[in-house]
Amino acid sequence: MNRRTIAAALLAGGVLASLSTACSATDSAVSAPSSSTGAQPTAPHSTSDTSAQRPARSVPETAVPPADEPTTTQVQQPAATQTPQATTPAPEVTTQPTVVPCDSASAGSFASIAANSSIAYQLVTPVVFDSVQCSGTSARARTQPDGVHQPTGVLFRYSPGTDGGQWIAVAVGSAIDCVDYGSTPADAANLEGCR
């Protein structure tokens, strides 16, 4: 390292006063005070304490290596931004929302399902229901009277599936043995027209 680099390093450490005896004539001439202060430059290689005779030089805090020395740059991340050790995340537990089939039971949706089902030929068109009863995974809808045809009932069963499930029209009649079509005895007991 050259003397200026050492001086910069020592200046940062507060040791410039003891270094002044090692400076060359060139360094002393550069650090001489301006004529406006009225102080005379000191002789190079003076052994007395020159810190009182001349002001300290302004030296940047970063040392620049001379051209003949290779430059090496080390980048170190602050401790707060260092990448943490890889950890295995806990597996996510996803729960399917509880499907309540009766929430989707309506006269309009059941009319559409019945009109496009295998039992549609047994119903007067357009299919219109005036009431719907639902219990568990079974529902019964009653056709609206039209003044010509006798109202009848349609049994619907909820079929769970990968897309959340769907209602299916399974039987037509004013008195249906709903358990024979897959209803639980408890559901059948809650639906009018089921025996």
C-alpha positions in Angstrom: 0.0 0.0 0.0 1.2 3.5 -0.6 1.4 6.2 2.2 -1.8 8.0 1.3 -3.8 4.8 1.7 -2.1 4.2 5.0 -2.7 7.8 6.1 -6.4 7.5 5.2 -6.7 4.3 7.2 -4.8 5.8 10.2 -6.8 9.0 10.0 -9.9 7.0 10.4 -8.3 5.4 13.5 -7.0 8.8 14.9 -3.3 8.1 14.5 -2.4 10.8 12.0 -0.3 12.7 14.4 2.2 9.9 14.8 2.2 9.3 11.1 3.4 12.8 10.2 7.0 11.9 10.8 6.8 9.2 8.1 5.4 11.5 5.4 7.6 12.4 2.5 8.3 16.0 1.3 5.6 15.6 -1.4 2.9 14.6 1.2 4.0 17.6 3.4 3.7 20.1 0.6 0.2 18.9 -0.3 -0.9 19.2 3.3 0.5 22.7 3.9 -2.0 25.2 5.2 -3.3 27.9 2.9 -1.6 31.3 3.1 -4.8 32.8 4.4 -4.2 31.2 7.8 -0.9 32.9 8.3 0.9 29.8 9.5 4.1 28.8 7.8 4.6 25.3 6.3 6.7 23.0 8.4 9.8 21.4 7.2 9.4 17.8 5.9 10.5 15.1 8.3 10.2 17.2 11.4 10.3 15.1 14.6 8.3 17.5 16.7 4.5 17.2 17.1 3.2 18.9 14.0 -0.5 18.4 14.7 -0.6 21.8 16.5 1.3 23.6 13.7 -0.7 22.5 10.7 -4.3 21.6 10.2 -5.2 18.0 9.5 -5.7 17.0 5.9 -9.1 16.2 4.5 -8.8 12.6 3.4 -11.8 10.6 2.1 -12.8 7.7 4.4 -12.6 5.2 1.6 -9.1 4.2 0.5 -8.4 3.7 -3.2 -5.8 1.1 -3.9 -2.9 2.1 -6.3 -3.1 1.0 -9.9 -0.4 -1.6 -9.4 -2.4 -3.5 -6.8 -5.4 -5.7 -7.8 -8.8 -4.6 -6.6 -10.9 -7.1 -4.7 -14.5 -6.3 -3.8 -16.3 -8.3 -1.1 -20.0 -7.9 -0.8 -21.5 -9.0 2.5 -25.2 -8.9 3.2 -26.3 -7.4 6.4 -27.4 -9.9 8.9 -31.0 -8.8 8.7 -31.3 -9.5 5.0 -29.4 -12.8 4.7 -31.4 -15.6 3.2 -32.8 -17.9 6.0 -32.2 -21.6 6.0 -34.6 -23.5 3.8 -37.4 -24.9 5.9 -40.1 -27.3 4.8 -43.5 -25.5 5.0 -46.3 -27.2 6.8 -48.8 -28.8 4.4 -51.9 -26.7 3.9 -55.0 -28.4 5.2 -57.9 -27.5 3.0 -61.4 -28.4 4.0 -64.3 -28.5 1.7 -67.2 -26.3 2.7 -70.0 -28.3 4.1 -72.6 -28.6 1.4 -76.2 -28.2 2.5 -78.3 -29.6 -0.4 -81.5 -27.8 0.8 -79.8 -24.4 0.3 -80.0 -25.0 -3.5 -83.5 -26.4 -3.6 -85.9 -23.9 -5.3 -89.0 -24.1 -7.4 -87.2 -22.5 -10.4 -84.2 -24.8 -10.4 -86.3 -27.9 -9.8 -88.6 -27.0 -12.7 -85.6 -26.8 -15.0 -84.1 -30.1 -13.7 -87.5 -31.9 -14.1 -88.1 -30.6 -17.6 -84.7 -31.9 -18.7 -84.8 -35.3 -16.9 -85.9 -38.8 -17.8 -89.3 -38.2 -16.0 -90.2 -35.1 -18.1 -92.6 -37.0 -20.3 -94.8 -37.6 -17.2 -95.2 -33.8 -16.5 -97.4 -31.1 -18.1 -95.3 -28.5 -19.8 -94.2 -25.9 -19.0 -93.2 -27.4 -15.7 -94.0 -25.0 -12.8 -93.8 -25.9 -9.2 -95.8 -24.0 -6.5 -94.2 -25.5 -3.4 -90.9 -27.3 -2.5 -90.1 -29.2 0.7 -86.6 -30.4 1.4 -85.1 -32.7 4.1 -81.4 -33.8 4.1 -80.7 -35.1 0.6 -84.3 -35.5 -0.6 -86.8 -32.9 -1.8 -90.3 -33.0 -3.1 -91.9 -30.4 -5.3 -95.6 -30.1 -6.2 -96.7 -28.9 -9.6 -98.8 -25.8 -9.8 -102.5 -26.4 -10.6 -103.5 -25.3 -14.1 -107.2 -25.9 -13.9 -107.0 -28.9 -16.3 -104.5 -31.3 -14.9 -104.3 -32.7 -11.4 -101.3 -31.4 -9.4 -98.6 -34.1 -8.8 -95.4 -34.4 -6.9 -91.8 -34.9 -8.1 -89.2 -36.5 -5.8 -85.6 -35.2 -6.1 -82.5 -36.8 -4.7 -79.2 -34.9 -4.1 -76.2 -36.7 -5.6 -72.9 -35.5 -4.2 -70.1 -35.3 -6.8 -66.8 -33.7 -7.5 -68.4 -30.5 -8.7 -70.3 -30.0 -5.4 -73.2 -32.3 -6.3 -76.5 -31.9 -8.1 -80.2 -32.6 -7.7 -81.8 -35.4 -9.9 -85.5 -35.9 -10.5 -86.2 -39.6 -9.7 -89.9 -40.1 -9.4 -93.4 -38.6 -10.2 -96.6 -39.2 -8.2 -99.0 -38.0 -5.6 -97.8 -40.7 -3.1 -94.2 -41.9 -3.6 -92.4 -44.6 -1.6 -89.4 -42.2 -1.2 -87.2 -44.8 0.6 -87.4 -47.0 -2.5 -85.8 -44.2 -4.4 -83.0 -43.6 -2.0 -84.4 -41.3 0.6 -83.5 -42.0 4.2 -86.5 -42.9 6.5 -85.9 -39.7 8.4 -86.0 -37.6 5.3 -89.0 -39.4 3.9 -90.9 -38.8 7.2 -90.4 -35.0 6.8 -91.6 -34.8 3.2 -95.4 -34.5 2.3 -96.4 -37.1 -0.2 -93.7 -39.6 0.8 -94.8 -42.9 2.3 
